[in-house]
Amino acid sequence: MKSSSRQEDLLKKVARLERKLMEAKEGEESLLEDLGNTVLNALSAHVALLDDQGTIIGTNLEWREFGEANAVGSTPDAIGMNYLAVCDTAEGESSDEAEAVAKGIRSVISGEAEEYTVEYPCHSEEEKRWYFMRALRLDGPGPLRVIVSHENITALRVAEERLEARERELAEKNRNLEEINTALKVLLERREQDRKEFEEQVLGNVKQRVLPNLERLKGTRLEPEAKEYVRTLETGLQEIVSPFLQRLTSSYFDLTPQEIQVAGLVKDGKMTKEIADFLHISTSAVDFHRKNIRKKLGLKSRKANLRSYLLSLSE
């Protein structure tokens, strides 16, 4: 009898222990489930859990609030609704996108893909909205589950559109600037051409109409003072109209007025004595000026011909 009583007591203790283990297991599962729901409800994305047939078996708080605000389906949580069937029967402008989404989710369910993602518009009458959808296969013990999330990316898309608009605006401004630069370049080229034509016209008029008359005047009987005026006038005209002389007056060469006159006569092929007679100076003074001109032009240590170099400057 005592042995039988002990066995019964032992069986009762085992039964109580098993009940406690079951209660602990159920509590742990309940705790894990509560924790999972808390995490899902804390997410900003709209999240739904699908079974292997595409039926919605759970949704988070964001999903339910969106359903209530937009009157989606018969119940805000959409539990029991087949996600794939909704996509398959979609009509209107979004039917092609819905078909692609259903195909992508089926590839995740079948194991052909680990996940499927897509961006899509979801505009309402009040505002334009864009979402990023992601379907992810959850591998592990128990039946197959697929988690589908929809994240609102409207702010990102609006920022991208503004950036694209700004880039288009900048590109248009760049095109306008390029056109303006091209027009300015054409104007500058035309201005340079007009300047050259004007110089040639002035030079031609002086050589054809003024200088010949000066030569005739020099051949007449003039008083010494008048002759000096004629020489001064001729020299001044040469300095004004000659592009060659304009180059020599640059700060780079730094020639004196007397050296400019000597250089111009050398370029014209005048010999030292002819230059001396024309300028009423000595031949040694001309040689002195020629030496300084060669030095300032960088020809001091070179055997280059002075007249040839001066001619090259006027080309």
Summary of the structure (lengths in Angstrom):
residues: 315
radius of gyration: 50.3
end to end distance: 138.4
largest distance: 173.0
contacts: 775
relative contact order: 0.05
helix: 64%
strand: 11%
